[in-house]
Amino acid sequence: MVDLKTQFESAAQEAQRLPKKPDNDTLLRLYALYKQATIGNATGKRPGFTDPVGRAKFDAWEKIKGMTAEQAMQKYIELVNQLKSS
């Protein structure tokens, strides 16, 4: 059986080749789950109002604070699989 980390890495590559670009909310979820899986909880200061994209990314990541890397990997894989089939 393929281990979770290998499945996650494969899903990350597949996310780059999706047939249709996901909407912004989905992209933010992918970003947040990827960061949580690879780095852990969001750190640092929230970007200022002059960086709305950075703020949105930080906020999405901050929302899943406390999720384990394994949980984030699994949710990321599930989301990419949903996007591939839609």
PLY file of the C-alpha trace (Angstrom):
ply
format ascii 1.0
element vertex 86
property float x
property float y
property float z
element edge 85
property int vertex1
property int vertex2
end_header
0.00 0.00 0.00
1.21 3.46 -0.88
1.91 5.55 2.19
0.11 8.82 2.92
3.09 11.08 2.18
3.54 9.54 -1.27
-0.17 9.93 -2.00
0.01 13.54 -0.82
3.00 14.34 -3.03
1.24 12.75 -5.99
-1.92 14.77 -5.28
0.13 17.97 -5.10
1.50 17.27 -8.58
-1.97 16.40 -9.89
-3.35 19.65 -8.46
-1.02 21.52 -10.82
-2.51 19.69 -13.82
-6.24 19.91 -13.10
-8.30 20.15 -16.29
-10.26 23.13 -14.93
-8.95 25.85 -12.61
-10.80 25.70 -9.26
-12.60 28.74 -7.86
-10.78 31.01 -5.41
-12.31 29.45 -2.29
-11.16 26.00 -3.39
-7.71 27.32 -4.22
-7.50 28.81 -0.73
-8.51 25.46 0.81
-5.84 23.67 -1.24
-3.25 26.24 -0.16
-4.20 26.03 3.52
-4.24 22.23 3.59
-0.90 22.05 1.79
0.74 24.49 4.20
-0.76 22.75 7.25
0.48 19.38 5.97
3.99 20.58 5.16
4.67 23.29 7.77
2.05 23.06 10.51
0.12 25.90 12.09
0.28 29.35 10.53
3.01 31.49 12.00
4.09 35.08 11.74
2.04 38.21 11.41
-1.09 38.47 9.32
-0.33 40.46 6.15
-1.60 44.02 6.08
-4.57 45.39 4.17
-2.32 46.31 1.24
-1.83 42.58 0.59
-5.37 41.16 0.22
-4.18 37.92 -1.39
-1.66 37.30 1.39
-4.35 38.03 3.99
-6.79 35.60 2.39
-4.14 32.87 2.28
-3.10 33.49 5.88
-6.72 33.52 7.08
-7.52 30.26 5.27
-4.45 28.62 6.82
-5.21 30.04 10.28
-8.75 28.56 10.16
-7.38 25.01 10.24
-4.96 25.63 13.09
-4.49 22.51 15.19
-5.16 20.05 12.36
-2.49 17.36 12.25
-0.24 16.99 9.22
-1.80 13.58 8.52
-5.34 14.98 8.63
-4.36 17.84 6.33
-2.70 15.46 3.88
-5.79 13.23 3.80
-8.16 16.16 3.26
-5.88 17.56 0.55
-5.84 14.21 -1.27
-9.64 13.95 -1.02
-10.12 17.47 -2.35
-7.79 16.93 -5.31
-9.57 13.66 -6.14
-12.93 15.48 -6.08
-11.56 18.17 -8.39
-10.18 15.59 -10.81
-13.54 13.88 -11.11
-15.60 17.04 -11.56
0 1
1 2
2 3
3 4
4 5
5 6
6 7
7 8
8 9
9 10
10 11
11 12
12 13
13 14
14 15
15 16
16 17
17 18
18 19
19 20
20 21
21 22
22 23
23 24
24 25
25 26
26 27
27 28
28 29
29 30
30 31
31 32
32 33
33 34
34 35
35 36
36 37
37 38
38 39
39 40
40 41
41 42
42 43
43 44
44 45
45 46
46 47
47 48
48 49
49 50
50 51
51 52
52 53
53 54
54 55
55 56
56 57
57 58
58 59
59 60
60 61
61 62
62 63
63 64
64 65
65 66
66 67
67 68
68 69
69 70
70 71
71 72
72 73
73 74
74 75
75 76
76 77
77 78
78 79
79 80
80 81
81 82
82 83
83 84
84 85
